[in-house]
């Protein structure tokens, strides 16, 4: 499974998936430390993803970034559209018939209790990339726009 977000990496690894994370070289150690096989952006990405997967097959993709990852998954990697989920590429949802289920779909009391249990047992980390006063929401948004935060941004009232 290919993912691009920290909590989803841990949840997929906790469920027994081999997780392949797409990122730049500066994130390799972090990805490896959180249970993912790092694969860097660049040429021949589909071939390098296949090589990183234990079986040579990519069987699912969670896209939190956009920018053509869904098209790559369905076209180059031959991932079944029902095994692709994006919260960023809504045109791909229409074009390929993939899923677009975000956090609201999983925001149930049962799911939140399960996540809280994983955090309490030290099996899930919720990394905080930065804390901003509510008056500094523009600064937080600027950091978010860089699309390279490693963790959540918190607004403090």
C-alpha positions in Angstrom: 0.0 0.0 0.0 1.3 3.5 -0.8 0.5 6.3 1.6 1.7 9.8 2.1 0.6 10.7 5.6 2.0 10.0 9.0 -1.0 8.6 10.9 -2.2 6.6 7.9 1.2 5.0 7.6 1.1 3.8 11.2 -2.5 2.6 10.9 -1.7 0.7 7.7 1.4 -0.9 9.2 -0.6 -1.7 12.4 -3.1 -3.6 10.1 -0.3 -5.6 8.6 0.2 -3.9 5.3 3.6 -3.4 3.7 3.6 0.4 3.4 5.5 2.2 0.7 5.8 6.0 1.4 6.5 8.5 -1.4 8.6 11.4 -0.3 11.8 13.3 -0.8 15.1 12.0 0.6 15.0 14.2 3.7 12.0 12.1 4.9 13.6 8.6 4.3 14.7 8.0 7.9 11.3 9.3 9.3 9.4 7.0 7.0 11.5 4.0 7.8 11.2 4.7 11.5 7.4 4.7 11.2 7.1 1.4 9.4 7.2 2.5 5.7 9.6 1.7 2.9 10.7 5.1 1.5 10.6 5.7 -2.2 11.7 9.1 -3.5 10.0 11.3 -6.0 11.4 11.3 -9.5 11.8 9.3 -12.8 10.6 5.8 -13.1 8.5 6.1 -9.9 6.1 3.2 -10.8 9.0 0.8 -11.3 10.7 1.9 -8.1 7.4 1.5 -6.2 7.0 -2.1 -7.5 10.6 -2.9 -6.6 10.0 -1.6 -3.0 6.8 -3.7 -2.5 7.4 -7.2 -1.0 5.4 -8.9 -3.7 6.3 -6.5 -6.5 2.6 -5.6 -6.6 1.0 -2.4 -5.3 -2.6 -3.3 -4.3 -3.9 -0.1 -2.8 -3.2 3.7 -2.9 -4.2 6.4 -0.4 -3.7 9.8 -2.0 -3.5 12.8 0.2 -1.5 15.0 -2.1 -3.0 15.0 -5.7 -0.8 15.7 -8.6 -1.3 12.5 -10.7 -0.8 9.8 -8.1 -4.3 8.3 -8.8 -3.6 8.2 -12.6 -0.3 6.5 -11.9 -1.9 4.0 -9.6 -4.7 3.0 -11.9 -2.7 3.3 -15.2 0.9 2.4 -14.5 0.5 0.2 -11.4 -2.8 -1.4 -12.4 -4.4 -0.9 -9.0 -8.1 -1.6 -9.0 -10.1 1.7 -8.7 -12.0 0.3 -5.8 -8.6 0.1 -3.9 -7.7 3.7 -4.6 -8.8 6.5 -2.3 -8.0 10.2 -2.7 -8.9 13.3 -0.7 -7.1 15.6 -3.1 -7.8 14.7 -6.7 -11.5 15.1 -7.3 -11.1 15.1 -11.1 -9.6 11.6 -10.7 -12.6 10.4 -8.8 -14.8 11.3 -11.8 -12.3 10.0 -14.4 -11.3 6.7 -12.8 -14.2 6.0 -10.4 -11.9 5.8 -7.4 -13.0 6.5 -3.8 -13.0 9.8 -2.1 -13.5 9.0 1.6 -12.0 11.4 4.0 -11.8 11.7 7.8 -15.5 12.5 8.1 -16.3 9.0 6.9 -14.4 7.5 9.8 -15.3 10.0 12.5 -17.4 7.7 14.6 -17.2 7.1 18.3 -16.0 3.5 17.7 -13.1 4.6 15.4 -12.1 7.5 17.7 -12.1 5.1 20.7 -9.9 2.6 18.7 -7.5 5.4 17.8 -7.4 6.7 21.4 -6.6 3.2 22.5 -3.7 2.9 20.0 -2.3 6.3 21.2 -2.6 5.2 24.9 -0.8 1.9 24.2 2.0 3.8 22.4 1.2 2.2 19.0 0.1 5.4 17.3 1.8 8.8 17.4 0.0 12.0 16.5 3.0 14.2 15.6 2.6 18.0 16.0 4.5 20.0 13.4 3.7 23.3 14.9 1.4 25.2 17.4 0.1 28.6 16.4 -2.0 31.2 18.2 -5.4 31.6 16.6 -4.3 35.2 15.7 -1.5 33.6 13.6 -3.7 31.4 11.5 -2.3 33.0 8.3 1.2 31.8 9.3 -0.1 28.3 10.0 -1.8 28.3 6.6 1.4 29.5 4.9 3.3 26.5 6.4 0.5 24.2 5.3 0.7 25.5 1.8 4.3 24.4 1.6 3.0 20.8 1.6 6.0 19.5 3.6 4.7 19.5 7.2 5.5 16.4 9.1 2.7 16.2 11.5 -0.4 18.3 12.4 -0.6 22.0 12.8 -2.5 23.1 15.9 -4.3 26.4 16.4 -4.4 27.5 20.0 -7.3 29.9 20.9 
